[in-house]
Amino acid sequence: MLRGLLAVLSIALTVYALADCVQTEDDKVKGLPKWAWIVLIVLIPWVGPITWLFVGKERSPGGGGPGPRRGPVAPDEDPDFLRRLDEDIRRERREKRQRDQGDDSEA
């Protein structure tokens, strides 16, 4: 059971590191050419993928992401969209309140 789990983890780590290496831009690869990293990742289990993940490419200083985002990805992350949405909601509530007050005064 443990052997099977280690094999699955090794394969998953290798696939992840290989995909990361292939998708990395050539100017971000450190130490070796990209083709050499690919060979190391595939041929040396555990050591190749782990070395790639820690040493093989330049990481952004913020850690994690691919770099600074160029703009909001979704509408709920766009400050202008959220501001307009808030203004629309307030305007609709105000208009509804005015309509309701107008109906009450007629009765």
N, CA, C and O of each residue as an XYZ file, in Angstrom:
428
protein
N       0.823     -1.199      0.000
C       0.000      0.000      0.000
C       0.867      1.263      0.000
O       0.645      2.186     -0.785
N       1.859      1.283      0.898
C       2.751      2.436      0.992
C       3.562      2.601     -0.294
O       3.793      3.715     -0.765
N       3.987      1.461     -0.850
C       4.737      1.501     -2.096
C       3.893      2.112     -3.218
O       4.387      2.917     -4.008
N       2.634      1.727     -3.277
C       1.733      2.270     -4.295
C       1.530      3.764     -4.121
O       1.516      4.510     -5.099
N       1.372      4.207     -2.866
C       1.196      5.625     -2.582
C       2.434      6.431     -2.973
O       2.317      7.518     -3.539
N       3.624      5.896     -2.668
C       4.858      6.574     -3.046
C       5.005      6.654     -4.566
O       5.477      7.658     -5.099
N       4.599      5.596     -5.253
C       4.672      5.602     -6.718
C       3.740      6.658     -7.301
O       4.116      7.380     -8.224
N       2.531      6.750     -6.767
C       1.567      7.742     -7.248
C       2.074      9.159     -6.960
O       1.984     10.034     -7.820
N       2.600      9.385     -5.766
C       3.146     10.702     -5.423
C       4.328     11.071     -6.320
O       4.450     12.219     -6.746
N       5.193     10.106     -6.605
C       6.334     10.359     -7.467
C       5.885     10.734     -8.877
O       6.423     11.662     -9.481
N       4.906     10.015     -9.389
C       4.387     10.311    -10.727
C       3.715     11.680    -10.749
O       3.916     12.458    -11.681
N       2.925     11.972     -9.731
C       2.238     13.265     -9.677
C       3.248     14.413     -9.594
O       3.092     15.423    -10.281
N       4.273     14.267     -8.764
C       5.298     15.294     -8.642
C       6.044     15.477     -9.966
O       6.330     16.603    -10.374
N       6.352     14.380    -10.623
C       7.057     14.444    -11.905
C       6.203     15.138    -12.960
O       6.698     15.991    -13.697
N       4.938     14.781    -13.036
C       4.047     15.393    -14.025
C       3.898     16.886    -13.749
O       3.940     17.695    -14.676
N       3.725     17.256    -12.483
C       3.579     18.676    -12.132
C       4.839     19.458    -12.506
O       4.754     20.514    -13.133
N       6.003     18.940    -12.121
C       7.262     19.636    -12.408
C       7.505     19.702    -13.915
O       7.982     20.717    -14.422
N       7.186     18.645    -14.621
C       7.378     18.631    -16.074
C       6.475     19.661    -16.751
O       6.921     20.391    -17.637
N       5.218     19.721    -16.339
C       4.296     20.704    -16.906
C       4.760     22.121    -16.585
O       4.695     23.003    -17.440
N       5.227     22.343    -15.359
C       5.713     23.659    -14.969
C       6.940     24.047    -15.792
O       7.060     25.192    -16.229
N       7.837     23.108    -15.999
C       9.046     23.376    -16.773
C       8.709     23.698    -18.221
O       9.239     24.657    -18.782
N       7.847     22.919    -18.822
C       7.491     23.128    -20.227
C       6.802     24.477    -20.419
O       7.008     25.136    -21.438
N       5.989     24.894    -19.452
C       5.247     26.141    -19.578
C       6.065     27.379    -19.197
O       5.649     28.504    -19.474
N       7.202     27.180    -18.577
C       8.038     28.308    -18.158
C       8.731     28.924    -19.371
O       9.245     28.213    -20.234
N       8.736     30.253    -19.423
C       9.418     30.954    -20.511
C      10.921     30.681    -20.423
O      11.478     30.540    -19.335
N      11.564     30.611    -21.590
C      12.992     30.272    -21.634
C      13.860     31.242    -20.839
O      14.851     30.822    -20.242
N      13.516     32.517    -20.814
C      14.347     33.482    -20.102
C      14.189     33.395    -18.583
O      14.954     34.029    -17.857
N      13.225     32.633    -18.088
C      13.048     32.461    -16.641
C      13.745     31.205    -16.109
O      13.847     31.025    -14.896
N      14.224     30.339    -17.000
C      14.873     29.096    -16.591
C      16.286     29.411    -16.113
O      17.030     30.137    -16.773
N      16.650     28.850    -14.945
C      17.963     29.123    -14.355
C      18.845     27.874    -14.404
O      18.351     26.747    -14.349
N      20.151     28.093    -14.510
C      21.128     27.016    -14.353
C      21.386     26.195    -15.595
O      22.506     26.179    -16.104
N      20.384     25.524    -16.085
C      20.530     24.634    -17.230
C      19.552     25.028    -18.321
O      18.575     25.728    -18.056
N      19.806     24.585    -19.550
C      18.800     24.822    -20.589
C      17.519     24.031    -20.279
O      17.545     23.047    -19.540
N      16.433     24.473    -20.844
C      15.150     23.842    -20.540
C      15.161     22.353    -20.878
O      14.631     21.547    -20.113
N      15.757     21.973    -22.011
C      15.768     20.564    -22.401
C      16.492     19.721    -21.355
O      16.098     18.579    -21.115
N      17.547     20.257    -20.722
C      18.280     19.517    -19.692
C      17.425     19.345    -18.443
O      17.438     18.286    -17.816
N      16.687     20.384    -18.087
C      15.783     20.265    -16.940
C      14.737     19.188    -17.194
O      14.429     18.395    -16.304
N      14.193     19.159    -18.406
C      13.182     18.149    -18.740
C      13.760     16.745    -18.590
O      13.109     15.856    -18.043
N      14.988     16.549    -19.080
C      15.641     15.243    -18.954
C      15.828     14.885    -17.481
O      15.543     13.755    -17.084
N      16.302     15.827    -16.666
C      16.495     15.557    -15.231
C      15.177     15.220    -14.540
O      15.106     14.292    -13.735
N      14.145     15.976    -14.860
C      12.853     15.751    -14.217
C      12.321     14.362    -14.534
O      11.777     13.685    -13.662
N      12.478     13.942    -15.777
C      11.923     12.654    -16.199
C      12.784     11.479    -15.733
O      12.251     10.445    -15.332
N      14.103     11.629    -15.781
C      14.979     10.483    -15.528
C      15.396     10.289    -14.069
O      15.780      9.181    -13.692
N      15.333     11.311    -13.256
C      15.767     11.170    -11.862
C      14.562     11.413    -10.951
O      14.244     12.560    -10.637
N      13.893     10.338    -10.526
C      12.700     10.502     -9.691
C      13.020     11.248     -8.391
O      14.113     11.120     -7.841
N      12.080     11.999     -7.930
C      12.117     12.814     -6.717
C      13.143     13.946     -6.803
O      12.779     15.110     -6.636
N      14.405     13.636     -7.057
C      15.456     14.654     -7.042
C      15.272     15.652     -8.185
O      15.356     16.862     -7.971
N      15.023     15.155     -9.395
C      14.848     16.031    -10.547
C      13.690     17.004    -10.380
O      13.881     18.215    -10.499
N      12.480     16.491    -10.103
C      11.341     17.400     -9.935
C      11.496     18.375     -8.765
O      11.164     19.553     -8.896
N      11.991     17.899     -7.638
C      12.136     18.777     -6.472
C      13.193     19.846     -6.747
O      13.016     21.005     -6.370
N      14.291     19.462     -7.404
C      15.321     20.445     -7.742
C      14.765     21.497     -8.679
O      15.040     22.685     -8.513
N      13.975     21.068     -9.675
C      13.362     22.041    -10.592
C      12.488     23.022     -9.818
O      12.569     24.232    -10.029
N      11.654     22.501     -8.922
C      10.706     23.358     -8.213
C      11.396     24.378     -7.311
O      10.882     25.482     -7.128
N      12.543     24.031     -6.749
C      13.215     24.947     -5.836
C      14.314     25.777     -6.486
O      14.605     26.876     -6.015
N      14.932     25.281     -7.555
C      16.095     25.954     -8.113
C      15.919     26.322     -9.579
O      16.556     27.265    -10.049
N      15.091     25.622    -10.301
C      15.086     25.675    -11.757
C      14.605     26.937    -12.428
O      14.976     27.190    -13.574
N      13.795     27.742    -11.767
C      13.310     28.940    -12.455
C      13.231     30.114    -11.501
O      13.164     29.961    -10.282
N      13.241     31.302    -12.110
C      13.098     32.521    -11.323
C      11.683     32.610    -10.789
O      10.717     32.419    -11.528
N      11.566     32.893     -9.532
C      10.254     33.056     -8.903
C       9.988     34.539     -8.717
O      10.907     35.328     -8.497
N       8.720     34.905     -8.808
C       8.374     36.302     -8.576
C       8.561     36.621     -7.094
O       8.351     35.745     -6.255
N       8.950     37.853     -6.749
C       9.201     38.197     -5.350
C       7.988     38.022     -4.460
O       8.133     37.697     -3.282
N       6.790     38.230     -4.999
C       5.575     38.059     -4.206
C       5.281     36.612     -3.911
O       4.481     36.307     -3.027
N       5.920     35.711     -4.642
C       5.700     34.296     -4.445
C       4.372     33.850     -5.018
O       3.374     34.565     -4.928
N       4.364     32.697     -5.593
C       3.112     32.149     -6.075
C       2.818     32.459     -7.521
O       3.199     31.692     -8.405
N       2.169     33.535     -7.777
C       1.596     33.815     -9.083
C       2.580     34.099    -10.187
O       3.785     34.188     -9.949
N       2.069     34.244    -11.400
C       2.919     34.473    -12.550
C       3.435     35.903    -12.655
O       4.166     36.214    -13.595
N       3.089     36.758    -11.748
C       3.538     38.144    -11.793
C       2.368     39.079    -11.563
O       1.276     38.643    -11.199
N       2.599     40.362    -11.776
C       1.517     41.313    -11.533
C       0.377     41.115    -12.526
O       0.593     40.885    -13.716
N      -0.835     41.210    -12.005
C      -2.002     41.070    -12.863
C      -2.233     42.365    -13.605
O      -1.984     43.450    -13.080
N      -2.708     42.244    -14.822
C      -2.900     43.414    -15.658
C      -4.262     44.055    -15.439
O      -4.471     45.191    -15.863
N      -5.166     43.387    -14.812
C      -6.488     43.945    -14.576
C      -7.363     42.925    -13.882
O      -6.953     41.784    -13.669
N      -8.544     43.329    -13.537
C      -9.450     42.401    -12.868
C      -9.772     41.211    -13.761
O      -9.906     41.349    -14.977
N      -9.890     40.059    -13.149
C     -10.205     38.846    -13.891
C     -11.716     38.667    -13.969
O     -12.244     38.254    -15.001
N     -12.388     38.968    -12.912
C     -13.830     38.774    -12.859
C     -14.495     40.097    -12.475
O     -13.862     40.954    -11.859
N     -15.773     40.263    -12.838
C     -16.454     41.513    -12.507
C     -16.456     41.825    -11.013
O     -16.378     42.990    -10.624
N     -16.545     40.797    -10.177
C     -16.592     41.065     -8.743
C     -15.241     41.494     -8.180
O     -15.150     41.805     -6.992
N     -14.188     41.520     -8.999
C     -12.887     42.020     -8.560
C     -12.587     43.399     -9.156
O     -11.546     43.986     -8.864
N     -13.481     43.908     -9.976
C     -13.276     45.182    -10.653
C     -13.874     46.297     -9.797
O     -15.093     46.348     -9.636
N     -13.048     47.196     -9.240
C     -13.571     48.233     -8.354
C     -14.573     49.157     -9.050
O     -15.546     49.588     -8.430
N     -14.348     49.464    -10.322
C     -15.295     50.326    -11.038
C     -16.647     49.648    -11.197
O     -17.692     50.276    -11.029
N     -16.617     48.358    -11.524
C     -17.868     47.617    -11.657
C     -18.615     47.580    -10.321
O     -19.828     47.789    -10.279
N     -17.898     47.318     -9.245
C     -18.534     47.249     -7.925
C     -19.110     48.604     -7.519
O     -20.195     48.670     -6.943
N     -18.390     49.681     -7.817
C     -18.888     51.018     -7.496
C     -20.165     51.312     -8.270
O     -21.143     51.794     -7.699
N     -20.159     51.020     -9.586
C     -21.370     51.252    -10.398
C     -22.533     50.396     -9.914
O     -23.676     50.851     -9.889
N     -22.241     49.163     -9.534
C     -23.281     48.277     -9.031
C     -23.890     48.831     -7.748
O     -25.109     48.827     -7.578
N     -23.034     49.308     -6.847
C     -23.513     49.891     -5.595
C     -24.371     51.132     -5.872
O     -25.419     51.317     -5.254
N     -23.922     51.972     -6.796
C     -24.707     53.167     -7.141
C     -26.059     52.785     -7.741
O     -27.073     53.406     -7.418
N     -26.088     51.780     -8.603
C     -27.350     51.328     -9.198
C     -28.310     50.804     -8.139
O     -29.506     51.095     -8.175
N     -27.783     50.031     -7.199
C     -28.632     49.482     -6.137
C     -29.199     50.612     -5.282
O     -30.388     50.603     -4.965
N     -28.370     51.582     -4.906
C     -28.850     52.705     -4.094
C     -29.902     53.523     -4.843
O     -30.906     53.930     -4.258
N     -29.671     53.766     -6.148
C     -30.635     54.522     -6.950
C     -31.967     53.785     -7.046
O     -33.024     54.403     -6.915
N     -31.929     52.476     -7.273
C     -33.167     51.700     -7.360
C     -33.925     51.706     -6.029
O     -35.150     51.823     -6.014
N     -33.205     51.581     -4.922
C     -33.870     51.626     -3.606
C     -34.505     52.992     -3.361
O     -35.625     53.087     -2.858
N     -33.772     54.054     -3.724
C     -34.300     55.405     -3.546
C     -35.560     55.601     -4.387
O     -36.552     56.141     -3.897
N     -35.529     55.164     -5.654
C     -36.706     55.293     -6.525
C     -37.879     54.482     -5.994
O     -39.022     54.937     -6.041
N     -37.602     53.281     -5.488
C     -38.674     52.448     -4.939
C     -39.282     53.100     -3.701
O     -40.499     53.099     -3.516
N     -38.410     53.660     -2.854
C     -38.888     54.338     -1.656
C     -39.770     55.538     -2.034
O     -40.808     55.773     -1.415
N     -39.348     56.285     -3.047
C     -40.152     57.434     -3.502
C     -41.492     56.977     -4.074
O     -42.517     57.612     -3.827
N     -41.495     55.880     -4.835
C     -42.759     55.359     -5.383
C     -43.682     54.915     -4.253
O     -44.881     55.190     -4.271
N     -43.097     54.216     -3.258
C     -43.906     53.742     -2.137
C     -44.478     54.901     -1.333
O     -45.627     54.837     -0.896
N     -43.704     55.949     -1.133
C     -44.200     57.126     -0.407
C     -45.283     57.829     -1.209
O     -46.244     58.340     -0.635
N     -45.140     57.862     -2.538
C     -46.146     58.475     -3.392
C     -47.455     57.695     -3.337
O     -48.528     58.300     -3.341
N     -47.391     56.362     -3.284
C     -48.596     55.543     -3.194
C     -49.284     55.729     -1.851
O     -50.514     55.738     -1.783
N     -48.505     55.879     -0.776
C     -49.098     56.073      0.555
C     -49.814     57.418      0.667
O     -50.848     57.504      1.330
N     -49.293     58.460      0.042
C     -49.898     59.781      0.162
C     -51.189     59.854     -0.657
O     -52.059     60.660     -0.326
N     -51.352     59.054     -1.702
C     -52.576     59.066     -2.513
C     -53.711     58.376     -1.796
O     -54.868     58.712     -2.044
N     -53.444     57.445     -0.933
C     -54.513     56.685     -0.275
C     -55.148     57.403      0.874
O     -56.058     56.869      1.509
